[in-house]
Amino acid sequence: MIALLLVVLSQTPDVSGLYELTTEGSTLKVKAGEKGKLVLDIRAKSGAHISDEAPLKIELKSTGAKTEKDKLTYKDSIGVKKDGVEYPDPHFEVPFVSDKPGKASIEAKMKFFVCTDKVCAPQTKTVTLPVDVI
């Protein structure tokens, strides 16, 4: 059983070219004490989708800022289902605040599955949003 699992894991296809991660729309500069917004999008490319059935977990860790949430799942996505699209791309918006001027950052550690009609493959990615607090 363990040998079979190792063979399956070693044959996980590279699907990294089938999606993109973006923080487009996030607040990059904010006044101390005012709210900013972290925006995370996982955008599937043609022929792929982000699984809404397999676990999607995002852990947020901030330095110099405080996010309203520190854990996200697919249920937190505000991605909208469009006509003709079976799986909406996950879209997250998380407010944050920083009380002190200076440099802040928010790190998002993501675990999700990218699927095609033939395979679903786990992905683990980290993105960091730098924020100038004025």
TITIZA-750504 format. One line per field, with one value per residue: x, y, z of N, C-alpha, C, O in turn; residue in one letter; residue number from 1. Coordinates in steps of 0.2 Angstrom, whole numbers, always signed. Layout:
<rs>
nxx X:...
nyy Y:...
nzz Z:...
caxx X:...
cayy Y:...
cazz Z:...
cxx X:...
cyy Y:...
czz Z:...
oxx X:...
oyy Y:...
ozz Z:...
residu a:...
num NUM:...
</rs>
This chain:
<rs>
nxx +4:+9:+20:+13:+7:+18:+23:+12:+12:+25:+22:+15:+8:+15:+7:+8:+8:-5:-12:-13:-7:-12:-11:-18:-26:-25:-21:-7:-2:-5:-13:-8:-19:-30:-40:-34:-34:-32:-30:-33:-31:-34:-32:-38:-31:-36:-44:-42:-46:-49:-51:-67:-70:-60:-49:-45:-35:-29:-17:-14:-1:+5:+16:+18:+5:-13:-23:-41:-45:-36:-36:-42:-54:-61:-75:-74:-72:-76:-78:-87:-100:-100:-110:-109:-98:-92:-84:-80:-67:-57:-58:-52:-55:-48:-49:-37:-27:-15:-6:+5:+16:+27:+35:+26:+19:+10:+9:+3:+0:-4:-14:-20:-30:-27:-36:-39:-48:-43:-34:-31:-21:-11:-6:+5:+8:+16:+13:+18:+13:+19:+17:+16:+15:+9
nyy -6:+6:+7:+8:+21:+29:+28:+33:+47:+50:+51:+62:+74:+89:+103:+116:+126:+128:+137:+153:+164:+178:+195:+205:+221:+222:+232:+242:+253:+261:+271:+273:+265:+264:+254:+242:+231:+214:+205:+190:+179:+164:+159:+149:+142:+139:+124:+119:+118:+125:+114:+113:+103:+96:+99:+116:+127:+141:+149:+164:+175:+189:+203:+217:+221:+217:+205:+202:+189:+174:+161:+153:+145:+136:+140:+153:+160:+173:+172:+172:+162:+161:+161:+147:+142:+130:+129:+142:+153:+154:+168:+179:+191:+200:+211:+221:+229:+241:+248:+256:+267:+262:+247:+233:+217:+203:+186:+173:+156:+144:+129:+119:+111:+108:+104:+94:+87:+74:+73:+77:+88:+91:+107:+118:+133:+149:+166:+183:+199:+215:+229:+247:+257:+272
nzz +0:+4:-5:-17:-15:-14:-28:-35:-30:-34:-48:-50:-60:-68:-66:-65:-75:-78:-71:-63:-50:-42:-34:-38:-37:-23:-8:-8:-2:+12:+25:+42:+53:+45:+35:+24:+9:+6:-9:-16:-30:-38:-53:-66:-81:-98:-100:-88:-70:-54:-40:-32:-23:-18:-4:-1:+6:+15:+23:+32:+37:+45:+46:+54:+52:+54:+49:+46:+45:+48:+42:+27:+17:+3:+4:+9:-3:-14:-27:-42:-50:-68:-83:-92:-86:-76:-65:-54:-53:-38:-28:-16:-4:+9:+23:+31:+44:+49:+62:+64:+55:+42:+35:+30:+29:+21:+21:+11:+13:+2:-1:-13:-26:-43:-58:-72:-86:-85:-73:-56:-47:-32:-26:-18:-13:-10:-8:-6:+0:+0:+10:+11:+25:+29
caxx +0:+14:+24:+8:+6:+24:+23:+7:+15:+31:+20:+10:+10:+16:+1:+10:+7:-12:-15:-9:-9:-12:-14:-20:-31:-23:-19:+0:+0:-11:-12:-9:-25:-35:-41:-32:-37:-28:-34:-30:-35:-31:-35:-36:-31:-40:-43:-41:-50:-47:-56:-71:-72:-54:-47:-42:-33:-25:-15:-12:+3:+6:+21:+16:-2:-17:-29:-47:-45:-30:-37:-47:-55:-65:-81:-73:-71:-82:-78:-94:-101:-102:-113:-105:-92:-94:-80:-78:-60:-57:-56:-53:-53:-47:-47:-31:-25:-9:-7:+12:+20:+33:+34:+22:+19:+6:+11:-2:+2:-10:-14:-26:-29:-28:-38:-41:-53:-39:-31:-31:-14:-10:-2:+7:+12:+16:+14:+19:+11:+22:+13:+19:+11:+11
cayy +0:+12:+8:+11:+28:+32:+28:+38:+53:+52:+52:+68:+78:+96:+107:+123:+131:+128:+142:+159:+167:+185:+199:+211:+224:+223:+238:+242:+258:+262:+276:+269:+265:+264:+248:+240:+224:+209:+201:+183:+176:+158:+159:+143:+143:+135:+116:+117:+122:+124:+110:+115:+97:+94:+104:+122:+130:+147:+152:+171:+177:+196:+206:+224:+222:+212:+203:+200:+182:+171:+155:+154:+139:+138:+143:+160:+163:+177:+171:+172:+158:+164:+157:+142:+141:+125:+130:+149:+154:+156:+175:+181:+198:+200:+217:+222:+236:+242:+254:+259:+268:+258:+242:+228:+211:+198:+180:+168:+149:+141:+122:+118:+106:+110:+98:+94:+81:+68:+72:+83:+88:+96:+113:+121:+140:+155:+173:+188:+206:+220:+235:+253:+260:+279
cazz +0:+5:-11:-22:-13:-17:-35:-37:-28:-39:-54:-50:-66:-67:-68:-63:-80:-79:-67:-61:-44:-42:-29:-41:-33:-16:-6:-8:+2:+17:+30:+48:+56:+40:+32:+17:+7:+2:-14:-19:-35:-41:-60:-70:-88:-102:-100:-81:-65:-47:-38:-27:-19:-14:+1:-2:+12:+14:+30:+32:+42:+43:+50:+54:+50:+57:+45:+49:+46:+47:+38:+22:+13:-3:+6:+9:-9:-17:-34:-45:-56:-74:-88:-96:-82:-71:-58:-54:-50:-31:-27:-9:-1:+16:+25:+35:+46:+52:+67:+64:+49:+40:+31:+33:+24:+22:+18:+11:+11:-1:-3:-17:-32:-50:-61:-79:-86:-83:-67:-51:-44:-27:-27:-12:-16:-5:-10:+0:-2:+4:+11:+14:+29:+29
cxx +4:+18:+19:+7:+12:+25:+18:+9:+21:+28:+15:+12:+11:+11:+2:+8:+0:-16:-10:-12:-8:-14:-16:-26:-30:-20:-11:+2:-6:-9:-13:-16:-31:-35:-38:-35:-32:-32:-30:-34:-31:-35:-33:-36:-35:-39:-42:-46:-47:-53:-60:-73:-66:-52:-43:-41:-28:-23:-12:-7:+5:+12:+19:+9:-6:-23:-35:-48:-38:-30:-43:-48:-59:-72:-80:-72:-77:-82:-86:-95:-104:-106:-108:-99:-94:-90:-78:-71:-60:-54:-58:-51:-53:-45:-41:-30:-19:-9:+0:+14:+26:+32:+30:+21:+14:+8:+5:+1:-4:-8:-21:-25:-31:-30:-39:-46:-49:-36:-32:-24:-14:-5:-1:+11:+11:+17:+14:+17:+15:+18:+17:+14:+13:+8
cyy +6:+13:+10:+19:+32:+33:+33:+45:+55:+53:+58:+73:+86:+100:+115:+128:+131:+133:+148:+161:+174:+189:+205:+214:+225:+230:+238:+247:+260:+267:+271:+270:+264:+257:+247:+233:+220:+205:+195:+180:+170:+157:+153:+145:+138:+128:+114:+121:+120:+120:+113:+109:+95:+100:+110:+126:+135:+149:+159:+172:+184:+198:+214:+226:+216:+211:+201:+193:+179:+164:+156:+147:+141:+141:+151:+164:+167:+177:+169:+167:+161:+159:+153:+140:+136:+127:+138:+149:+157:+164:+177:+188:+198:+207:+216:+229:+236:+249:+258:+261:+264:+252:+236:+223:+206:+192:+176:+161:+146:+133:+121:+113:+109:+104:+100:+88:+74:+67:+78:+82:+93:+101:+116:+128:+145:+161:+178:+195:+211:+226:+241:+256:+267:+283
czz +0:-2:-17:-21:-16:-24:-38:-36:-33:-46:-55:-56:-64:-70:-67:-69:-82:-75:-66:-54:-44:-36:-32:-38:-26:-15:-5:-3:+6:+22:+37:+51:+52:+37:+25:+15:+4:-3:-17:-24:-38:-48:-64:-77:-92:-101:-93:-76:-58:-43:-32:-22:-15:-10:-2:+4:+11:+21:+29:+38:+40:+48:+49:+52:+53:+51:+49:+50:+45:+43:+33:+19:+7:-1:+7:+3:-11:-24:-37:-51:-62:-78:-92:-92:-76:-64:-58:-50:-43:-31:-20:-8:+6:+19:+30:+38:+49:+56:+66:+57:+48:+35:+34:+27:+26:+18:+17:+8:+9:-2:-7:-23:-38:-54:-68:-80:-85:-77:-63:-47:-38:-28:-20:-15:-10:-9:-5:-3:+3:+4:+14:+18:+30:+35
oxx +3:+19:+22:+7:+12:+27:+19:+9:+21:+32:+11:+18:+8:+10:-2:+7:-2:-22:-4:-18:-3:-19:-16:-31:-34:-18:-9:+8:-12:-3:-17:-18:-37:-30:-39:-39:-29:-38:-24:-40:-25:-41:-27:-40:-38:-33:-41:-49:-44:-59:-57:-76:-66:-54:-38:-46:-23:-28:-7:-9:+8:+12:+19:+8:-3:-26:-35:-51:-34:-25:-48:-43:-61:-74:-85:-72:-83:-85:-89:-91:-109:-105:-103:-94:-98:-93:-73:-69:-64:-49:-63:-47:-58:-39:-40:-33:-16:-11:-1:+14:+29:+27:+32:+23:+13:+8:+1:+4:-8:-3:-26:-19:-36:-27:-41:-48:-53:-35:-33:-22:-16:+0:-5:+17:+7:+22:+11:+19:+13:+14:+20:+9:+19:+9
oyy +11:+18:+14:+22:+37:+38:+37:+50:+61:+56:+59:+75:+88:+101:+119:+134:+135:+133:+147:+161:+176:+186:+210:+211:+228:+233:+233:+247:+261:+267:+267:+276:+263:+253:+252:+230:+222:+203:+196:+179:+170:+155:+152:+149:+133:+125:+108:+125:+116:+122:+116:+110:+94:+106:+109:+128:+135:+151:+159:+171:+185:+196:+216:+232:+211:+216:+199:+191:+183:+161:+159:+143:+147:+145:+154:+170:+165:+181:+166:+167:+165:+153:+156:+137:+139:+126:+139:+145:+161:+165:+176:+191:+197:+209:+211:+233:+231:+254:+264:+256:+262:+253:+234:+224:+205:+193:+174:+161:+145:+131:+123:+111:+112:+99:+105:+86:+69:+62:+84:+77:+99:+100:+116:+127:+145:+162:+177:+197:+211:+228:+240:+258:+268:+289
ozz -4:-4:-21:-26:-19:-27:-42:-40:-35:-50:-60:-56:-59:-76:-67:-67:-86:-75:-67:-53:-47:-33:-28:-36:-22:-19:-1:-1:+3:+25:+37:+51:+54:+37:+21:+19:-1:-1:-19:-23:-38:-48:-66:-79:-89:-102:-91:-79:-57:-43:-27:-17:-9:-11:-6:+8:+8:+25:+25:+44:+35:+54:+43:+51:+56:+50:+54:+54:+41:+42:+35:+19:+6:-5:+7:+3:-10:-28:-33:-55:-61:-78:-94:-95:-72:-59:-62:-46:-42:-34:-17:-11:+9:+17:+34:+35:+52:+53:+68:+53:+53:+31:+40:+21:+32:+12:+22:+3:+13:-5:-4:-23:-39:-54:-71:-75:-85:-74:-65:-45:-39:-32:-16:-17:-6:-14:+1:-9:+9:-1:+19:+16:+33:+36
residu m:i:a:l:l:l:v:v:l:s:q:t:p:d:v:s:g:l:y:e:l:t:t:e:g:s:t:l:k:v:k:a:g:e:k:g:k:l:v:l:d:i:r:a:k:s:g:a:h:i:s:d:e:a:p:l:k:i:e:l:k:s:t:g:a:k:t:e:k:d:k:l:t:y:k:d:s:i:g:v:k:k:d:g:v:e:y:p:d:p:h:f:e:v:p:f:v:s:d:k:p:g:k:a:s:i:e:a:k:m:k:f:f:v:c:t:d:k:v:c:a:p:q:t:k:t:v:t:l:p:v:d:v:i
num 1:2:3:4:5:6:7:8:9:10:11:12:13:14:15:16:17:18:19:20:21:22:23:24:25:26:27:28:29:30:31:32:33:34:35:36:37:38:39:40:41:42:43:44:45:46:47:48:49:50:51:52:53:54:55:56:57:58:59:60:61:62:63:64:65:66:67:68:69:70:71:72:73:74:75:76:77:78:79:80:81:82:83:84:85:86:87:88:89:90:91:92:93:94:95:96:97:98:99:100:101:102:103:104:105:106:107:108:109:110:111:112:113:114:115:116:117:118:119:120:121:122:123:124:125:126:127:128:129:130:131:132:133:134
</rs>
